[in-house]
Amino acid sequence: MHPKDEKLQPRLGAALRMARMRLELTQEQVAKAVGFVPTVYGRIERGDMVPSTPKLKALCLLLGVSADVLLAVQPPEEPLPPEPPAPPPGDSPELRRLAMILRELPPDRFRLFRVALQTIANPDKE
């Protein structure tokens, strides 16, 4: 590893952990969504390894954080932002987490959820 990159792994891991926790996701949920074995994703968050480029892109999309933030790509005179940028409006952490949960539901439970949601959204249409 290049001497200037020796802090890359821990910084990347810390940024991933912060983004995951902001979305209230577990390491297992993130690992499963991106296609990692949970123990491998745990090693990435601990700074023991770096994901491949395609996996890094998938993590960026899932966690709503740019690769620039994760890799700390910015001019040296600027300090790192204290927290990754918030997801765009309408794409709140709660909605992202709900979407992740819904993707994991079996078809029969998804239909049940949809009926319950329609009932809650339109209580007068019974």
Helices and strands as residue ranges (DSSP letters): G 3-5, H 8-22, H 27-34, H 38-45, H 53-63, H 67-71, H 93-104, H 107-121
